[in-house]
């Protein structure tokens, strides 16, 4: 898609900042002067500056003008590529996962353990008003089952938005689910059976491990780089060595690493799947939460024979309580519709109708700009506090999207002990062993920064750092 005029102006200013024409802390041209310089309207100049504010490149100071933001503190170094044992294993994480999930719901907890979005945005209030209006209007559609594949108006809006991820989908290609978790579960059931081996990135989201566990399947953990994703060389070797039935990945801002797989690697992955005649379950729930546009292309966009099952939802971009997810299952469409029908009959009609109407009337992209800028600022702040308060040698990822940081602590720090101590101080975190079928990553934790704002959150991170320093044998920093 070609850039709009205000996006071209924003790119021009951004390049000037990167070339050193304007340095951190320096004042940029006024709106009137910029409009004269570039021969654009003042409104266009204003839109360009607003976009650069969203990108966190500049800040507006009342009665003064626009200034280049000061450079953020240097983030910690990222962890090394993971090195799990290359053999399938049964999964046993559900008991620990349930403990962590329940701890996140304690009253008064400072919650770095649950990956939930901010809901204090204007768009969320608008969504609530839309839902209330639909409920008042009533009608037969509201009172009936939205049987698989789900409401056509919502599937239409999803198909239109799929173009941003490089995918050409029709509404008939899509099945509505109750959240992304149901989409992933149904996809696993569509492509594999009890006892089958599923190749996954390592570390990986514990709910994915729970699903594999509940279905009686085995997980084969593959080494994964914290910035570029799963090792394709290690995956190729695993596919040649073990009877892998499917691959399940989150190529865009994975949980917990937050990596973004480069496009050439996505294409290479797609070719590998074709050679081995394997399906890919692609979890794209964080794809829209990107700090460095454009939005990543889904691996599904290179799929020519329907072997990719693309899963997502609106739980992270809008509100988790909606429980509106979806899957584009390719060649497994009919089987997945049947599985959805027998698993839960239908996803609730009211939230489907509300999301469809919200998307149709626009504003979703403006909401994403506002939300993603806020999440980026919180990521930077949390990384700064980690560098300031955590033990020497702590490493952390610096994702370019999503909500989470993967933090490697010194080897002396037991993440499970740190988790229990943090709870005693009213702080929730997710310990590393949750993210491995073999309970690896004992000195790692995952932190969610989506709601890490304000003095209370900063005090909690300081306390968490002090606890980690004590476990590492340091006096504190």
N, C-alpha and C positions, 0 to 999 in steps of 0.2 A: 504494500500500500504506500502511495506517495505521501510525503510529509505535507501538512497544512502550512500556511504562511507563518503562523505564529510558532509552529514547531521548527521551521527553518530559521527564524530569528533566534529562538532559544538555542539551537545547535550552534549558530554563529557566536553567540555570547559564550557558550560553554567552551568552544574551541579557543576563544580569546583568553579565557581563564586558564585553560590547560597550557596555552603557549606563553603564559606569564605576562600578557598584556595588562591584566588586572590580577593583583595578588590578594591572598587572604587578608580580610580586614579593610580592603580599599573600596571606595564608593564607585558604583557603576553610573553610567549616564542617566540623567533623568528621563522619564517617559517621553517628555516633549522632545528632548535632544535626540533620543534614540529613534523616535519616529522620523525626525528630519534626516538623521544620518542614513538610515536604511530605507527611507521613502516608503514607510508603512504608516498605517493609522495609529493613533494613540491607543485605541482599543486592542490592536494587534500587539503592540509593544507591551501592554499590560498583561495580556494573555501569556506572552512569552516569559515575562518575569514571574507570573504565577506558576507556570510550569517549572521554572528553575527553582522556585521556592519548594515545590512538591518534591523535586529531586534533591533537595537539601543542599543545593549549590550556593544559594544566596539567601539573605534574610532582609526583610523590610523593617526599617526603623522609623517609627512615627515622627513626622515633621522633619525627617532627615533624608530619606531616600533608600535605595537598595544597595546592599553591601555584599561582597563575596564572603562567605562563611569562613571562619578560621578552620585550619586543617584539623581534622580529628586526631586524637591520640593514636599512636601506632598500636595496632591490635597485637595480641599474643601470637606466637607462631602456631600454625595448625599442627594437629597430631600427624603422625606418620600413617601410611597406608596400613589397613588392618591385615592380620595374618592368621585367619582361622584355620583349624585343621581341615584338610580337604576330604571329608567323608560325611555321608548323610547321618543324621541323628534324629532320634525322637525328641520332641519338644516338651519341656516342663517349666513353663513360666507363669501359668495361670494364677497360682496361689499368690505369688509375689505381686503380680500385676493387679490383682484385686485389692491387696493391701494398699498399694500406691494410689489407686483410683479412689478408694474410700477416704484416704487421708486428704486428698485434694478437696473433699467436700466438708472438711471440718470448719465450723464457724470461726471467723477471724483469721484464717490461715493466710499467709503471704504465699501466693501460689505461683511457683516457678515450675511445678511438676506437671500441670495439665496444659495441653496445647489448645487453648481456646482463644478466639479473636476478641478484640475490643468490640464492645457494642455501643459505645458512647458516640456514635457518628450520626449525623443528620439522616443519612440514608436508612438507618435502622428504624428510627422513629417513623420515617415515611413508609417503610415496609409494614410496620405495625398498623398504621392508619389504613393502608391498603387491605390488610387482612381483616380489620374490623369492618371496613366498608363492604367487603365481599360477604362476610358473615351476616351483616344486616340485610343485604340484598337477597340472600338465600338462593333458592332455585333447586331444581332436580339434580343438577350436576354436583352441587355441594353435598347432597344427601346420599349419593350413590357411590358404589365402588368404582375407583379409577383403575379398572383391571389392566393387567399388562397388555401393552407396553406403557401405559400411563396416559395422562392428559395430552392430547395432540397440541394444544397451544403452548405448553411448556416444552415439549419436544421440538417444536418449531423454533422457539427462542434459543434453545441449546444448540441446535443445528446451525443457526446463524452465527452464534458466538464461536463455534468450533473453527471457523475460518481463521480466527486470531491464532489458533494453535496449528495452522497449516492443514487442517483436516476438511475434507469435503464429505459432509454427512447429510443425509436426508432425515426428516423426522422419523421415518420408518426404520432407521438404523439404530434407534435409541430406545432403551428401556429405563423407565424411572424406578428408582429403588429408595428404600428408607435409609438414606445416608450412604456415604461411600463404603462404609464397612460392609453393608449388605451387598453392595456391588462387587466387592472383592471376594466375599464369601461365595456368592452365586457363581462368580467367574471360576474360582477354584473347583467348585463342584461340577462346573460344565466341562472342564478340561482334564480332570484327574480324579482318581479314586483312592480309597483307603490303602495305605501302604506305599503310594507313589512318592517319588522324590521331587521336591520343588526347589529349584535354585533361587537363592535370595542374596541380596547384598548384605554385608556384615560390617557394622551393626545395622539392624533393621527395626522398624516400629514393632513394639511388643504386641499390639493388637493383631498384626499380621502373624506373628508367632502363635498367638492364642488361637487364631483361626486354623492354622495348619495343625496345631495340637488337637483341636476339637474334631477335626475331620479325619484324624488318624493317619495323617500324611507325615513324611519325613522332610526335614529342612537340610539343604546343603548350602552352607555359608560360603560365600565367595569373597576374597579380598577386595576391599573397596577403598579408593582414594578419597580423602575428605573434601577435595575440590572438584575432581573430574568424574568421580563415580566408580562403578564396578570395574574391576580389571577384566578387560575382554580376553586377554591372554589366559588368565586363570579360569575364566568361564569356558573358554574353548577346551582347555584341558579337562575340566570337570565334565563337559558334555561328551568327551571321548572316553572318559573313565567310568562314568556312572549312568544308570538308566534314568536320566532326568526326564520328567514328564512335562514340565512347564517351567517358565522363568517368571518371577514376580519382582518388579522393580519400581522405584519412584525416581525417574530420571531428572525431574525438575524439583529441586529443593527438598531432598529426601529428609525424612524424620528417622534418626536424629542428626545425621551429618550436615544436611542442608546443601549438599553438593548440587552442581548444575552440569549435567553431562554435555560436552560439546557436540555440535551437530555432526561432525564427521564420525564421532564415536557412535552416535545414534544410528547413522546409516550403516556403519560396520556391524552393529548389533543386529540390525534388521536382516542383513545379508547372512549372518551367522545362523539366525533363526530359520531362514529359508533352507540353508544347507542341511540343517539337522531336522527340518520339518517339525519345529516346536512352536507352541503358542507363547505369546508374551502377555501377561496381565500387567498393564501399565497404570499405576496409581498416579493420577495427575491432579490430585486435590489441591496442591500448592502452586500450580502453574501460573495462575493469575497474580500471585503475590510476589512480584518481581521488582527489585530496586534498580535494575539496569535494563530498561526497555531496549528492544522489543521483547514481548512475551516469548518464552522458549517454544519452539515447535515440538509437538508431541512426536514420539516415535511412530505413533499411528499414522502420521502424515506421510511416511514412507512405505506404508503397508499396501501392497498391491494384491494380496490374496486372502485378506480377511483373517489373518492369524493373530492380530493384536486386539485384545479386549481392553478398551480405554475406559477407565473408571474415574469418577470425580463426584463432587457435590458442592453445595453452597454453604456448607457448615463452617468453612474457614473464611470465606469471602464476605458472608453476611452474618448468619447467626446459627450456632450449633443446634438450638432447639427446633429449628425448622425440620431437620431430618429429611431433607430432600436431596437425594443423590441420583446418579445415573450411570449407565454403562452403554458403550457402543461395542457390542460383542462380535462384530464381524460375522464369520461363518458359523458362530455358535448362537446366533440370534434366536432361533426357534427353541433350542434347548434351554436357553437362559430364560426366555419368557415362561416356559413351563415350570422351571425351577422357582421363579419368582411367584408364580401363582400358587404352588403348593407350599411355599415357605411362609408367605405372609399375605397372600391374596392380592393386596394392593397397598400402595402408599397413600396416606391420608390426602383427601382432595383439597381441603382448605389451604394448606401450605403450598401445594402445587399451583393452585390458582393464583395465590398471592405472589409467588416468585415469578410466574409467567407474566402477570400484569406489571409487576415492578420492572422486569427486563424490557418489556415492550415499550414502556413509556420513557425509557432512557434514564440517564443518570448513573447507571452502574459503573461506567468507565470513570466518571468524575469521582464516584465513591472510592474506586480502587486507587486513583491518584492520591486522594487525601489519606486513605488508610495506609497505603504502602509507604508514603513519606513518613507517617507517624511510626510505623514499624521499623523503618530504617534508622530513625533517630534513636529509638529504644535499643536497637541492636548495638549501635555505636556507644551508647551510654553504658550498657551492661558490659561490653568489652573493656571500656575504660576502667570500670570499677573492678573487674576481674584482674586487670593488670596492676591495679593499685592495692588490692586487699588480699588476693589469693597467694598461695605459697610460691616461692621462686621456682621457676621451671614449669609452671602451669602452661599448658597449651590449649588453644580453643579455635574452633572454626570461625570463619567470618563469612557466612552465607550471603549470597546476593539476592535472596528471596526467602520466603517462608517465615517461620516463627521461632526456630530453635537453634541453640548452640550446643555443640558436643565438646565437652571440657575434659581434658586429660590432666589429672592431678599427679603429683609425685607418687611413686610406687608404694610409699609407706601409708598412703591414705586409702582406707577401706571405704568404698562408696556406700556400702550398706550400713556401716557404722555411722558415717557422716549423715546419711539419710535419717537414721533414728535420732541422732543428736539434733539435727535441724528441726525435726518435728517437735522436739521438746521446747524449742524456741519459737514455735509457731510458723515454721518455714517448710514448705513442701518442695522437694526436688525429685527427679527420677534417677535412681541409681543405675549404673552401667550394665550390671548383669541382666537387667530386664530385656536388653536389646540383643541378646544372643541365645540361641537354642542350647548352647553349652555353658551358659552362665559366665561368659568371658567378660572382660572390661571391668574388672573389680576396682580399678582406680579411675574410672570415668563416671561423669554424671551428665545428664541432659538438663539444660535450663531453657525454659520458654520465656521469651522477652516480650510477648505480645502485650501483656498488661504490666510490664515493669516500669511504672511511672510514679514519680512522687517520692517524698522523703521516706515513707514507710518502706517502699521497695528498696531504696538505696540503703537504708539502715539494715534491712534483711540481708542484702548482699554483703555488706560489711561484716555482719555477724557470721554469715556462712563462710566468708574468707577466714575469719578468726578461728572458727572451728576446724577448717581444713589445715590451717597453719599449725594448730595444736597437734593434729593427727600426724602431720608431716615432721613434727619435732622442731618447729620454728617458734620463736617467741612472738611472732606477728610482724606485720609490715606497716 
